[in-house]
Amino acid sequence: MNWLDLIGWTGSALLVWSLLQARILRLRALNLVGCLVLIGYNTALAVWPMVGLNVVLAVINVWYLRKMLATRHDEQTYQVVEVGVDDQFLAHTLRVHAADIARFNPGFHWGEHTARRSAFLVVRADEVVGVVLSHAEGDTAQVDLDYVTPPFRDFTPGEFVYRRSTLFTDRGFRRVVSPPGMVAPYYHRLGFRAEDDAYVLDLAAADRA
């Protein structure tokens, strides 16, 4: 196998690998890289129909990537919907994603807390992309679950719950504490400070910011 064949096989492998990704952003990025590699490969062989095909696919990937990155922090794209803690659709969502939830939020047990519980769904159009559950501990909103569905895991849709701090301040809370032991937390990017094995957001400071 010469070096040119190796480039072609690499591009093809990237395309196949991209299609195995559950995360939308990662799928598009890997697919774009694969297309670029195959553009170079097919250009070297003068296989112009394949060059044209991969150019079109690359443009499509760039368009989608630009759109996703431009709207990842857009409140017009993601909405926060409060639901009842006993809502059947919420229960269905938790049940469907139970195994994945356990992977990223070990020790999560929603039914064990009864004090002033709150439940929020983060949606994009009619698609649920995240769930945030919390309960009261005095003037603290203790987050029990901050979960993002696999396709949107390269984004942080939970931020829209914390950005709209009135969701908590209207309930008399002065701070929010992240779930302890959460895998791959992102709270340091939202103004939370590290405290023990969790992150804390002081709501008065967030409002001033």
Contacts in CASP RR format, 6 or more apart in sequence:
PFRMAT RR
TARGET T0000
AUTHOR 0000-0000-0000
METHOD contacts of the structure
MODEL  1
MNWLDLIGWTGSALLVWSLLQARILRLRALNLVGCLVLIGYNTALAVWPM
VGLNVVLAVINVWYLRKMLATRHDEQTYQVVEVGVDDQFLAHTLRVHAAD
IARFNPGFHWGEHTARRSAFLVVRADEVVGVVLSHAEGDTAQVDLDYVTP
PFRDFTPGEFVYRRSTLFTDRGFRRVVSPPGMVAPYYHRLGFRAEDDAYV
LDLAAADRA
1 9 0 8 1.000
4 41 0 8 1.000
4 44 0 8 1.000
4 45 0 8 1.000
7 37 0 8 1.000
7 40 0 8 1.000
7 41 0 8 1.000
7 44 0 8 1.000
8 37 0 8 1.000
8 38 0 8 1.000
8 41 0 8 1.000
10 34 0 8 1.000
10 37 0 8 1.000
11 33 0 8 1.000
11 34 0 8 1.000
11 37 0 8 1.000
11 38 0 8 1.000
11 41 0 8 1.000
12 38 0 8 1.000
14 30 0 8 1.000
14 31 0 8 1.000
14 33 0 8 1.000
14 34 0 8 1.000
14 37 0 8 1.000
15 31 0 8 1.000
15 34 0 8 1.000
15 35 0 8 1.000
15 38 0 8 1.000
17 30 0 8 1.000
18 26 0 8 1.000
18 27 0 8 1.000
18 28 0 8 1.000
18 29 0 8 1.000
18 30 0 8 1.000
18 31 0 8 1.000
18 34 0 8 1.000
19 27 0 8 1.000
19 31 0 8 1.000
21 27 0 8 1.000
21 30 0 8 1.000
22 150 0 8 1.000
22 151 0 8 1.000
22 153 0 8 1.000
23 150 0 8 1.000
23 151 0 8 1.000
23 152 0 8 1.000
23 153 0 8 1.000
23 154 0 8 1.000
24 68 0 8 1.000
24 151 0 8 1.000
24 152 0 8 1.000
24 154 0 8 1.000
25 65 0 8 1.000
25 68 0 8 1.000
25 69 0 8 1.000
25 154 0 8 1.000
25 155 0 8 1.000
26 154 0 8 1.000
28 61 0 8 1.000
28 64 0 8 1.000
28 65 0 8 1.000
28 68 0 8 1.000
29 61 0 8 1.000
29 65 0 8 1.000
31 57 0 8 1.000
31 61 0 8 1.000
32 58 0 8 1.000
32 61 0 8 1.000
32 62 0 8 1.000
32 65 0 8 1.000
34 54 0 8 1.000
35 54 0 8 1.000
35 55 0 8 1.000
35 57 0 8 1.000
35 58 0 8 1.000
35 61 0 8 1.000
36 54 0 8 1.000
36 58 0 8 1.000
38 50 0 8 1.000
38 54 0 8 1.000
39 51 0 8 1.000
39 52 0 8 1.000
39 54 0 8 1.000
39 55 0 8 1.000
39 58 0 8 1.000
40 51 0 8 1.000
42 48 0 8 1.000
42 50 0 8 1.000
42 51 0 8 1.000
42 54 0 8 1.000
43 51 0 8 1.000
68 155 0 8 1.000
71 77 0 8 1.000
72 155 0 8 1.000
72 156 0 8 1.000
73 159 0 8 1.000
75 160 0 8 1.000
75 163 0 8 1.000
77 124 0 8 1.000
78 122 0 8 1.000
78 123 0 8 1.000
78 124 0 8 1.000
78 129 0 8 1.000
78 157 0 8 1.000
78 160 0 8 1.000
79 122 0 8 1.000
79 123 0 8 1.000
79 124 0 8 1.000
79 160 0 8 1.000
80 120 0 8 1.000
80 121 0 8 1.000
80 122 0 8 1.000
80 160 0 8 1.000
80 161 0 8 1.000
80 164 0 8 1.000
80 167 0 8 1.000
81 120 0 8 1.000
81 121 0 8 1.000
81 122 0 8 1.000
81 123 0 8 1.000
82 118 0 8 1.000
82 119 0 8 1.000
82 120 0 8 1.000
82 167 0 8 1.000
83 89 0 8 1.000
83 90 0 8 1.000
83 119 0 8 1.000
83 120 0 8 1.000
83 121 0 8 1.000
84 90 0 8 1.000
84 119 0 8 1.000
85 117 0 8 1.000
85 118 0 8 1.000
85 119 0 8 1.000
85 133 0 8 1.000
87 119 0 8 1.000
90 119 0 8 1.000
90 121 0 8 1.000
90 131 0 8 1.000
93 121 0 8 1.000
93 128 0 8 1.000
93 131 0 8 1.000
94 101 0 8 1.000
94 110 0 8 1.000
94 131 0 8 1.000
97 147 0 8 1.000
97 149 0 8 1.000
100 147 0 8 1.000
100 149 0 8 1.000
100 150 0 8 1.000
101 108 0 8 1.000
101 145 0 8 1.000
101 147 0 8 1.000
102 108 0 8 1.000
103 183 0 8 1.000
104 147 0 8 1.000
104 182 0 8 1.000
104 183 0 8 1.000
104 184 0 8 1.000
105 145 0 8 1.000
105 146 0 8 1.000
105 147 0 8 1.000
105 179 0 8 1.000
105 182 0 8 1.000
105 183 0 8 1.000
106 181 0 8 1.000
106 183 0 8 1.000
108 144 0 8 1.000
108 145 0 8 1.000
108 179 0 8 1.000
110 133 0 8 1.000
110 144 0 8 1.000
110 145 0 8 1.000
113 135 0 8 1.000
113 142 0 8 1.000
113 144 0 8 1.000
114 135 0 8 1.000
115 135 0 8 1.000
115 136 0 8 1.000
115 137 0 8 1.000
116 135 0 8 1.000
116 136 0 8 1.000
116 171 0 8 1.000
117 133 0 8 1.000
117 134 0 8 1.000
117 135 0 8 1.000
117 136 0 8 1.000
118 133 0 8 1.000
118 134 0 8 1.000
118 135 0 8 1.000
118 141 0 8 1.000
118 167 0 8 1.000
118 171 0 8 1.000
119 131 0 8 1.000
119 132 0 8 1.000
119 133 0 8 1.000
120 131 0 8 1.000
120 132 0 8 1.000
120 133 0 8 1.000
120 161 0 8 1.000
120 167 0 8 1.000
121 128 0 8 1.000
121 130 0 8 1.000
121 131 0 8 1.000
122 128 0 8 1.000
122 129 0 8 1.000
122 130 0 8 1.000
122 131 0 8 1.000
122 132 0 8 1.000
122 157 0 8 1.000
122 158 0 8 1.000
122 160 0 8 1.000
122 161 0 8 1.000
123 129 0 8 1.000
123 130 0 8 1.000
124 152 0 8 1.000
124 157 0 8 1.000
128 149 0 8 1.000
129 148 0 8 1.000
129 149 0 8 1.000
129 151 0 8 1.000
129 152 0 8 1.000
129 155 0 8 1.000
129 157 0 8 1.000
130 147 0 8 1.000
130 148 0 8 1.000
130 149 0 8 1.000
130 152 0 8 1.000
130 157 0 8 1.000
130 158 0 8 1.000
131 145 0 8 1.000
131 146 0 8 1.000
131 147 0 8 1.000
132 143 0 8 1.000
132 145 0 8 1.000
132 146 0 8 1.000
132 147 0 8 1.000
132 158 0 8 1.000
132 161 0 8 1.000
133 143 0 8 1.000
133 144 0 8 1.000
133 145 0 8 1.000
134 141 0 8 1.000
134 142 0 8 1.000
134 143 0 8 1.000
134 144 0 8 1.000
134 176 0 8 1.000
135 141 0 8 1.000
135 142 0 8 1.000
135 144 0 8 1.000
136 142 0 8 1.000
136 171 0 8 1.000
136 173 0 8 1.000
137 177 0 8 1.000
139 172 0 8 1.000
139 173 0 8 1.000
139 174 0 8 1.000
139 175 0 8 1.000
140 173 0 8 1.000
140 174 0 8 1.000
140 175 0 8 1.000
140 176 0 8 1.000
140 177 0 8 1.000
141 168 0 8 1.000
141 171 0 8 1.000
141 173 0 8 1.000
141 175 0 8 1.000
141 176 0 8 1.000
141 177 0 8 1.000
142 177 0 8 1.000
143 176 0 8 1.000
143 177 0 8 1.000
143 178 0 8 1.000
143 179 0 8 1.000
144 179 0 8 1.000
145 179 0 8 1.000
146 158 0 8 1.000
146 178 0 8 1.000
146 179 0 8 1.000
146 182 0 8 1.000
148 155 0 8 1.000
148 156 0 8 1.000
148 157 0 8 1.000
148 158 0 8 1.000
156 186 0 8 1.000
156 189 0 8 1.000
156 190 0 8 1.000
159 186 0 8 1.000
159 189 0 8 1.000
159 190 0 8 1.000
161 167 0 8 1.000
162 176 0 8 1.000
162 190 0 8 1.000
162 192 0 8 1.000
162 201 0 8 1.000
162 206 0 8 1.000
163 190 0 8 1.000
165 201 0 8 1.000
165 203 0 8 1.000
165 206 0 8 1.000
165 207 0 8 1.000
168 176 0 8 1.000
168 203 0 8 1.000
169 203 0 8 1.000
169 207 0 8 1.000
173 203 0 8 1.000
174 202 0 8 1.000
174 203 0 8 1.000
174 204 0 8 1.000
175 200 0 8 1.000
175 201 0 8 1.000
175 202 0 8 1.000
175 203 0 8 1.000
176 192 0 8 1.000
176 200 0 8 1.000
176 201 0 8 1.000
176 203 0 8 1.000
177 195 0 8 1.000
177 198 0 8 1.000
177 199 0 8 1.000
177 200 0 8 1.000
177 201 0 8 1.000
178 185 0 8 1.000
178 187 0 8 1.000
178 192 0 8 1.000
178 198 0 8 1.000
178 199 0 8 1.000
178 200 0 8 1.000
179 198 0 8 1.000
180 196 0 8 1.000
180 197 0 8 1.000
180 198 0 8 1.000
181 197 0 8 1.000
181 198 0 8 1.000
182 198 0 8 1.000
185 199 0 8 1.000
187 199 0 8 1.000
187 201 0 8 1.000
188 194 0 8 1.000
188 199 0 8 1.000
190 201 0 8 1.000
191 201 0 8 1.000
191 206 0 8 1.000
191 209 0 8 1.000
192 199 0 8 1.000
192 200 0 8 1.000
192 201 0 8 1.000
193 199 0 8 1.000
193 200 0 8 1.000
193 201 0 8 1.000
193 202 0 8 1.000
194 200 0 8 1.000
END
